[in-house]
Amino acid sequence: MTTAAASQGARARSMLGRWGVPLGALLVAVVAVASELVAASHPVPPAAGAYAAALLTSAALIVRTRWPIPVAVAILLVCLAYHLVGYPGQGPAFALFVAAFAIPWRGRLVWSLPAGIAVAAVWSVIPALPPHPSAWTGGAVLGPAIGIATVAVIGAMVRVSLRETAAEHTAQVAEARAGIARDIHDVLAHTLAAITVQANLAVDAADDDPATAKAAMLRARDLARAATPQLRHSLLQLRDDGRPEHPQPTLELVARVLDDARAAGFAVHERLDVEPRRLDPIAELTVARIVQESVTNVVRHSGGTRLDCTIAAQHGELVVEVADDGTRAPGPEGLGIAGMRERAAAIGGTLEAAAMPGGFRVRATIPVPAERTRA
């Protein structure tokens, strides 16, 4: 989604919340007022005044997010007047539920939450006043009062939850951007150093060995070409809408994953018999993801203490094997194994995951034909 589209979506949601909620509250209040007027057992003032009160309390909700406490006070005053002039029930008070939810969203919870609960307490006094008092402990008064207080508590909980989510998202974005910066630094540092070496070699051999000089320059060109898509991919992660995606992992991820397994208490035995720089980027990505998912499953579900990881090139194929000595019986195949199998199949490989004597093993074969290797 582009920044413009996201902005339009946010404006649409804002308009819906600003106008849709008051309209919904008005509909409920009108139905409640009509029901109370029909069921009234005593003479009541003109019905137009009752519907006007419902309109006023609902209209006040338009500015509830900016001035929630004044809005709640205004609704309480309308409800008080509604009751004192002799209308039955408290139909217009439905807007208090929305106002009580909005109060904890403004200011510090230490005072805004008690303020929301206080709205319920104040309202509960109104029906107990003349000219048609109701018992404060009756269901018609106590039930709505408890409901308003509960809505205020829910509003506070939602606010806390959303703030925690926003903080987590901000931390994730910062971490992702730091990772992208590290990727760009590593690519540039390695590539520039390698190009410098080849350029120096070409300069030294230019007069006495033109063939060597040419080979060095071609190597420098290839290094620059190889680095370009990697840098482009990293830079594209810094999206305009501020939501970076994680860079594609390499075999360096395998070492980090195995270190995590060691930190979790596993005795890790690894055999990495492959040159990462000669792997196709897609094959390297596939291998890294398969090892990551396999090791994660071992740490989480195996109940074992030993983990063996092998990555070796054999007869034009890359063999990836992760085995453990877990004692827990494997459950039904989940999305993780299915995803690994799909990754392998997408580049012409295969993946098997099954229990073996004394544990569980994941074994994948990834074809690495000559046209998919890089010089």
SEPA-780132 format. One record per residue (C-alpha): x, y, z. Coordinates in nm, 3 decimals. Layout:
BEGIN
+---------+---------+---------+
|       u |       v |       w |
+---------+---------+---------+
|       X |       Y |       Z |
...
+---------+---------+---------+
***
This chain:
BEGIN
+---------+---------+---------+
|       u |       v |       w |
+---------+---------+---------+
|   0.000 |   0.000 |   0.000 |
|   0.138 |   0.343 |  -0.093 |
|   0.159 |   0.635 |   0.143 |
|  -0.127 |   0.814 |  -0.035 |
|  -0.352 |   0.509 |  -0.016 |
|  -0.272 |   0.459 |   0.352 |
|  -0.349 |   0.825 |   0.420 |
|  -0.682 |   0.800 |   0.238 |
|  -0.770 |   0.488 |   0.435 |
|  -0.687 |   0.660 |   0.762 |
|  -0.905 |   0.959 |   0.670 |
|  -1.192 |   0.730 |   0.576 |
|  -1.170 |   0.548 |   0.911 |
|  -1.152 |   0.881 |   1.093 |
|  -1.466 |   1.009 |   0.918 |
|  -1.648 |   0.684 |   0.986 |
|  -1.562 |   0.702 |   1.355 |
|  -1.649 |   1.068 |   1.382 |
|  -1.990 |   1.051 |   1.215 |
|  -2.082 |   0.683 |   1.218 |
|  -2.068 |   0.642 |   1.596 |
|  -2.295 |   0.942 |   1.671 |
|  -2.543 |   0.828 |   1.407 |
|  -2.548 |   0.479 |   1.554 |
|  -2.597 |   0.620 |   1.903 |
|  -2.881 |   0.839 |   1.775 |
|  -3.057 |   0.540 |   1.622 |
|  -3.039 |   0.343 |   1.948 |
|  -3.147 |   0.646 |   2.154 |
|  -3.447 |   0.714 |   1.927 |
|  -3.562 |   0.353 |   1.956 |
|  -3.518 |   0.363 |   2.333 |
|  -3.709 |   0.692 |   2.366 |
|  -3.993 |   0.566 |   2.149 |
|  -4.022 |   0.250 |   2.355 |
|  -4.024 |   0.445 |   2.682 |
|  -4.287 |   0.688 |   2.558 |
|  -4.514 |   0.406 |   2.449 |
|  -4.472 |   0.222 |   2.780 |
|  -4.514 |   0.535 |   2.999 |
|  -4.772 |   0.493 |   3.278 |
|  -4.810 |   0.865 |   3.345 |
|  -4.861 |   1.179 |   3.138 |
|  -4.544 |   1.296 |   2.965 |
|  -4.437 |   1.623 |   2.799 |
|  -4.447 |   1.648 |   2.419 |
|  -4.261 |   1.368 |   2.243 |
|  -4.066 |   1.618 |   2.029 |
|  -3.868 |   1.724 |   2.335 |
|  -3.767 |   1.365 |   2.409 |
|  -3.640 |   1.310 |   2.056 |
|  -3.459 |   1.644 |   2.068 |
|  -3.280 |   1.529 |   2.383 |
|  -3.173 |   1.209 |   2.203 |
|  -3.044 |   1.420 |   1.914 |
|  -2.848 |   1.651 |   2.145 |
|  -2.675 |   1.374 |   2.340 |
|  -2.582 |   1.190 |   2.020 |
|  -2.460 |   1.506 |   1.844 |
|  -2.228 |   1.580 |   2.136 |
|  -2.036 |   1.262 |   2.053 |
|  -1.899 |   1.424 |   1.738 |
|  -1.634 |   1.600 |   1.950 |
|  -1.592 |   1.322 |   2.207 |
|  -1.230 |   1.249 |   2.112 |
|  -1.122 |   1.611 |   2.162 |
|  -1.326 |   1.702 |   2.472 |
|  -1.451 |   1.375 |   2.623 |
|  -1.515 |   1.504 |   2.975 |
|  -1.707 |   1.818 |   2.867 |
|  -1.907 |   1.595 |   2.633 |
|  -1.991 |   1.359 |   2.921 |
|  -2.092 |   1.654 |   3.141 |
|  -2.314 |   1.795 |   2.867 |
|  -2.485 |   1.458 |   2.820 |
|  -2.539 |   1.426 |   3.194 |
|  -2.703 |   1.772 |   3.204 |
|  -2.935 |   1.683 |   2.916 |
|  -3.026 |   1.357 |   3.088 |
|  -3.093 |   1.546 |   3.413 |
|  -3.321 |   1.793 |   3.236 |
|  -3.491 |   1.508 |   3.050 |
|  -3.574 |   1.340 |   3.379 |
|  -3.676 |   1.653 |   3.573 |
|  -3.931 |   1.767 |   3.313 |
|  -4.106 |   1.432 |   3.347 |
|  -3.997 |   1.209 |   3.057 |
|  -3.993 |   0.839 |   3.143 |
|  -3.673 |   0.637 |   3.146 |
|  -3.333 |   0.754 |   3.025 |
|  -3.321 |   0.678 |   2.651 |
|  -3.093 |   0.972 |   2.563 |
|  -2.836 |   0.844 |   2.815 |
|  -2.714 |   0.577 |   2.575 |
|  -2.455 |   0.828 |   2.450 |
|  -2.289 |   0.806 |   2.793 |
|  -2.161 |   0.458 |   2.705 |
|  -1.966 |   0.604 |   2.412 |
|  -1.845 |   0.903 |   2.615 |
|  -1.727 |   0.679 |   2.900 |
|  -1.527 |   0.471 |   2.651 |
|  -1.363 |   0.786 |   2.509 |
|  -1.260 |   0.945 |   2.840 |
|  -0.963 |   0.710 |   2.915 |
|  -0.821 |   0.790 |   2.571 |
|  -0.740 |   1.145 |   2.682 |
|  -0.493 |   1.226 |   2.955 |
|  -0.324 |   1.000 |   3.205 |
|  -0.505 |   0.685 |   3.310 |
|  -0.448 |   0.770 |   3.674 |
|  -0.727 |   1.029 |   3.649 |
|  -0.909 |   0.959 |   3.323 |
|  -1.021 |   0.610 |   3.419 |
|  -1.166 |   0.723 |   3.755 |
|  -1.334 |   1.008 |   3.567 |
|  -1.501 |   0.759 |   3.333 |
|  -1.624 |   0.552 |   3.626 |
|  -1.744 |   0.869 |   3.801 |
|  -1.969 |   0.942 |   3.503 |
|  -2.153 |   0.618 |   3.575 |
|  -2.186 |   0.706 |   3.944 |
|  -2.321 |   1.055 |   3.870 |
|  -2.571 |   0.928 |   3.617 |
|  -2.706 |   0.668 |   3.861 |
|  -2.830 |   0.950 |   4.083 |
|  -3.051 |   1.106 |   3.812 |
|  -3.322 |   0.835 |   3.788 |
|  -3.354 |   0.838 |   4.168 |
|  -3.466 |   1.203 |   4.166 |
|  -3.829 |   1.331 |   4.154 |
|  -4.072 |   1.357 |   3.986 |
|  -4.063 |   0.985 |   3.904 |
|  -3.790 |   0.837 |   4.122 |
|  -3.661 |   0.486 |   4.065 |
|  -3.489 |   0.270 |   4.323 |
|  -3.111 |   0.319 |   4.298 |
|  -3.055 |  -0.052 |   4.356 |
|  -3.308 |  -0.155 |   4.093 |
|  -3.201 |  -0.316 |   3.769 |
|  -3.317 |  -0.019 |   3.562 |
|  -3.059 |   0.203 |   3.736 |
|  -2.784 |  -0.020 |   3.868 |
|  -2.753 |  -0.225 |   3.549 |
|  -2.683 |   0.068 |   3.313 |
|  -2.454 |   0.230 |   3.572 |
|  -2.243 |  -0.083 |   3.595 |
|  -2.246 |  -0.104 |   3.216 |
|  -2.116 |   0.253 |   3.177 |
|  -1.838 |   0.189 |   3.431 |
|  -1.745 |  -0.135 |   3.257 |
|  -1.721 |   0.042 |   2.921 |
|  -1.484 |   0.297 |   3.077 |
|  -1.261 |   0.015 |   3.201 |
|  -1.269 |  -0.149 |   2.858 |
|  -1.169 |   0.182 |   2.699 |
|  -0.869 |   0.202 |   2.930 |
|  -0.767 |  -0.156 |   2.849 |
|  -0.793 |  -0.095 |   2.475 |
|  -0.586 |   0.221 |   2.506 |
|  -0.309 |   0.042 |   2.696 |
|  -0.311 |  -0.246 |   2.447 |
|  -0.288 |  -0.016 |   2.144 |
|  -0.005 |   0.184 |   2.299 |
|   0.190 |  -0.133 |   2.371 |
|   0.132 |  -0.251 |   2.015 |
|   0.250 |   0.084 |   1.876 |
|   0.562 |   0.071 |   2.092 |
|   0.640 |  -0.283 |   1.974 |
|   0.589 |  -0.180 |   1.612 |
|   0.822 |   0.118 |   1.655 |
|   1.088 |  -0.107 |   1.808 |
|   1.052 |  -0.358 |   1.526 |
|   1.084 |  -0.085 |   1.263 |
|   1.396 |   0.050 |   1.433 |
|   1.547 |  -0.298 |   1.456 |
|   1.468 |  -0.371 |   1.092 |
|   1.622 |  -0.044 |   0.978 |
|   1.934 |  -0.113 |   1.182 |
|   1.956 |  -0.453 |   1.015 |
|   1.924 |  -0.295 |   0.671 |
|   2.199 |  -0.047 |   0.759 |
|   2.423 |  -0.335 |   0.863 |
|   2.348 |  -0.518 |   0.536 |
|   2.433 |  -0.213 |   0.328 |
|   2.754 |  -0.157 |   0.526 |
|   2.863 |  -0.518 |   0.488 |
|   2.794 |  -0.528 |   0.115 |
|   2.971 |  -0.199 |   0.050 |
|   3.267 |  -0.278 |   0.274 |
|   3.324 |  -0.622 |   0.124 |
|   3.269 |  -0.513 |  -0.235 |
|   3.485 |  -0.201 |  -0.218 |
|   3.766 |  -0.390 |  -0.048 |
|   3.755 |  -0.665 |  -0.309 |
|   3.740 |  -0.418 |  -0.598 |
|   4.033 |  -0.227 |  -0.451 |
|   4.240 |  -0.545 |  -0.438 |
|   4.156 |  -0.630 |  -0.800 |
|   4.223 |  -0.274 |  -0.914 |
|   4.565 |  -0.273 |  -0.746 |
|   4.641 |  -0.606 |  -0.908 |
|   4.541 |  -0.468 |  -1.247 |
|   4.759 |  -0.159 |  -1.200 |
|   5.061 |  -0.367 |  -1.097 |
|   5.020 |  -0.607 |  -1.391 |
|   4.918 |  -0.356 |  -1.656 |
|   5.266 |  -0.322 |  -1.811 |
|   5.415 |  -0.668 |  -1.767 |
|   5.110 |  -0.899 |  -1.778 |
|   4.814 |  -0.747 |  -1.965 |
|   4.619 |  -1.073 |  -1.945 |
|   4.635 |  -1.075 |  -1.566 |
|   4.543 |  -0.708 |  -1.557 |
|   4.241 |  -0.770 |  -1.779 |
|   4.130 |  -1.064 |  -1.567 |
|   4.155 |  -0.850 |  -1.254 |
|   3.946 |  -0.574 |  -1.410 |
|   3.684 |  -0.823 |  -1.524 |
|   3.673 |  -0.961 |  -1.171 |
|   3.625 |  -0.609 |  -1.034 |
|   3.342 |  -0.553 |  -1.281 |
|   3.176 |  -0.878 |  -1.176 |
|   3.204 |  -0.781 |  -0.811 |
|   3.033 |  -0.450 |  -0.879 |
|   2.758 |  -0.621 |  -1.078 |
|   2.701 |  -0.876 |  -0.803 |
|   2.677 |  -0.604 |  -0.536 |
|   2.428 |  -0.389 |  -0.727 |
|   2.116 |  -0.609 |  -0.684 |
|   2.204 |  -0.672 |  -0.320 |
|   2.224 |  -0.300 |  -0.250 |
|   1.906 |  -0.234 |  -0.448 |
|   1.723 |  -0.498 |  -0.249 |
|   1.840 |  -0.350 |   0.082 |
|   1.751 |   0.005 |  -0.019 |
|   1.405 |  -0.100 |  -0.133 |
|   1.335 |  -0.216 |   0.221 |
|   1.332 |   0.150 |   0.331 |
|   0.980 |   0.203 |   0.210 |
|   0.813 |   0.543 |   0.199 |
|   0.543 |   0.435 |   0.442 |
|   0.801 |   0.354 |   0.709 |
|   0.734 |  -0.019 |   0.721 |
|   1.061 |  -0.190 |   0.626 |
|   1.065 |  -0.552 |   0.529 |
|   1.338 |  -0.783 |   0.655 |
|   1.631 |  -0.830 |   0.417 |
|   1.668 |  -1.170 |   0.257 |
|   1.885 |  -1.391 |   0.477 |
|   2.208 |  -1.558 |   0.369 |
|   2.401 |  -1.851 |   0.511 |
|   2.518 |  -1.615 |   0.784 |
|   2.173 |  -1.671 |   0.932 |
|   2.259 |  -2.039 |   0.977 |
|   2.543 |  -1.956 |   1.216 |
|   2.320 |  -1.724 |   1.418 |
|   2.043 |  -1.983 |   1.440 |
|   2.285 |  -2.251 |   1.557 |
|   2.425 |  -2.012 |   1.816 |
|   2.071 |  -1.959 |   1.941 |
|   2.029 |  -2.335 |   1.973 |
|   2.351 |  -2.354 |   2.176 |
|   2.227 |  -2.077 |   2.399 |
|   1.910 |  -2.281 |   2.451 |
|   2.120 |  -2.569 |   2.587 |
|   2.162 |  -2.790 |   2.281 |
|   2.487 |  -2.960 |   2.192 |
|   2.521 |  -2.847 |   1.830 |
|   2.733 |  -3.035 |   1.577 |
|   2.763 |  -2.870 |   1.240 |
|   2.925 |  -2.950 |   0.907 |
|   2.910 |  -2.670 |   0.655 |
|   3.087 |  -2.801 |   0.347 |
|   2.984 |  -2.534 |   0.099 |
|   3.119 |  -2.206 |  -0.034 |
|   2.844 |  -1.946 |   0.015 |
|   2.991 |  -1.709 |  -0.243 |
|   2.938 |  -1.969 |  -0.515 |
|   2.571 |  -2.023 |  -0.433 |
|   2.287 |  -1.874 |  -0.627 |
|   2.114 |  -1.611 |  -0.404 |
|   1.781 |  -1.794 |  -0.428 |
|   1.941 |  -2.123 |  -0.327 |
|   2.119 |  -1.952 |  -0.039 |
|   1.793 |  -1.793 |   0.077 |
|   1.613 |  -2.128 |   0.058 |
|   1.882 |  -2.309 |   0.256 |
|   1.892 |  -2.038 |   0.523 |
|   1.514 |  -2.046 |   0.570 |
|   1.499 |  -2.426 |   0.584 |
|   1.770 |  -2.443 |   0.849 |
|   1.608 |  -2.161 |   1.045 |
|   1.266 |  -2.329 |   1.052 |
|   1.411 |  -2.673 |   1.125 |
|   1.625 |  -2.554 |   1.415 |
|   1.337 |  -2.350 |   1.553 |
|   1.119 |  -2.663 |   1.552 |
|   1.390 |  -2.861 |   1.729 |
|   1.432 |  -2.603 |   2.004 |
|   1.059 |  -2.562 |   2.055 |
|   0.921 |  -2.911 |   2.014 |
|   1.182 |  -3.187 |   2.023 |
|   1.259 |  -3.215 |   2.393 |
|   1.611 |  -3.327 |   2.297 |
|   1.961 |  -3.210 |   2.381 |
|   2.157 |  -3.265 |   2.058 |
|   2.126 |  -3.105 |   1.716 |
|   2.318 |  -3.200 |   1.402 |
|   2.325 |  -2.964 |   1.104 |
|   2.486 |  -3.054 |   0.772 |
|   2.506 |  -2.845 |   0.456 |
|   2.715 |  -3.004 |   0.183 |
|   2.746 |  -2.988 |  -0.193 |
|   2.720 |  -3.332 |  -0.353 |
|   2.708 |  -3.406 |  -0.727 |
|   2.544 |  -3.081 |  -0.835 |
|   2.308 |  -3.074 |  -0.538 |
|   2.309 |  -2.902 |  -0.205 |
|   2.212 |  -3.140 |   0.075 |
|   2.070 |  -2.981 |   0.387 |
|   2.006 |  -3.199 |   0.690 |
|   1.895 |  -3.108 |   1.042 |
|   1.851 |  -3.392 |   1.293 |
|   1.787 |  -3.411 |   1.665 |
|   1.763 |  -3.668 |   1.943 |
|   1.423 |  -3.552 |   2.060 |
|   1.210 |  -3.778 |   2.275 |
|   0.872 |  -3.624 |   2.197 |
|   0.651 |  -3.790 |   1.939 |
|   0.607 |  -3.562 |   1.636 |
|   0.263 |  -3.411 |   1.594 |
|   0.074 |  -3.357 |   1.270 |
|   0.263 |  -3.173 |   0.999 |
|   0.220 |  -2.801 |   1.040 |
|   0.262 |  -2.495 |   0.825 |
|   0.635 |  -2.476 |   0.899 |
|   0.722 |  -2.806 |   0.733 |
|   0.478 |  -2.740 |   0.450 |
|   0.643 |  -2.403 |   0.392 |
|   0.991 |  -2.560 |   0.383 |
|   0.872 |  -2.819 |   0.134 |
|   0.723 |  -2.546 |  -0.086 |
|   1.046 |  -2.345 |  -0.074 |
|   1.248 |  -2.644 |  -0.185 |
|   1.002 |  -2.741 |  -0.459 |
|   0.995 |  -2.385 |  -0.593 |
|   1.356 |  -2.421 |  -0.712 |
|   1.332 |  -2.786 |  -0.815 |
|   1.436 |  -2.944 |  -0.488 |
|   1.279 |  -3.188 |  -0.245 |
|   1.233 |  -3.204 |   0.130 |
|   1.161 |  -3.492 |   0.364 |
|   1.069 |  -3.455 |   0.730 |
|   1.011 |  -3.767 |   0.936 |
|   1.087 |  -3.942 |   1.263 |
|   1.394 |  -4.164 |   1.274 |
|   1.531 |  -4.397 |   1.541 |
|   1.617 |  -4.174 |   1.832 |
|   1.484 |  -3.846 |   1.700 |
|   1.358 |  -3.649 |   1.401 |
|   1.525 |  -3.543 |   1.075 |
|   1.465 |  -3.287 |   0.803 |
|   1.653 |  -3.351 |   0.480 |
|   1.638 |  -3.128 |   0.174 |
|   1.813 |  -3.149 |  -0.161 |
|   1.855 |  -2.828 |  -0.360 |
|   1.979 |  -2.846 |  -0.721 |
|   2.263 |  -2.607 |  -0.795 |
|   2.328 |  -2.628 |  -1.171 |
|   2.618 |  -2.442 |  -1.327 |
|   2.401 |  -2.170 |  -1.478 |
|   2.274 |  -2.079 |  -1.131 |
|   2.614 |  -2.033 |  -0.971 |
|   2.790 |  -1.701 |  -0.962 |
|   3.158 |  -1.649 |  -1.041 |
+---------+---------+---------+
***
